[in-house]
Amino acid sequence: MKIVPVFVVALVPASLALAVAFGSVDLGPGQLADALLGRGDEIAREIVWSVRAPRALAGFACGGLLALAGALLQVLLRNPLADPAILGVSGGAAAGALAAMLLGV
């Protein structure tokens, strides 16, 4: 087994934990653990579950889907240099996200 896939699999939960742990409001490790488990301060729970966790998960989902789009474009177009930014897929996705935010979807 290669070390790179194991490293990447271990890096994903670690980076998710870091994304949830740090923000503009300082939460200590105890407060963060209590908020993740649904105990403790209501404000800390609200910050973690309504702001930080969705933002972190959305970031990972967007990154993964852009990677998938790039891989599919390279396979379908048989061009190893094709990527979503060059062909406008990223710009179209950004325009769609902006339209969704403006329309309140």
HELIX and SHEET records of a PDB file:
HELIX    1   1 ILE A    3  ALA A   21  1                                  19    
HELIX    2   2 PRO A   29  LEU A   36  1                                   8    
HELIX    3   3 GLU A   42  ILE A   47  1                                   6    
HELIX    4   4 VAL A   48  ARG A   52  3                                   5    
HELIX    5   5 ALA A   53  LEU A   77  1                                  25    
HELIX    6   6 PRO A   84  LEU A   87  1                                   4    
HELIX    7   7 VAL A   89  LEU A  103  1                                  15    
END                                                                             
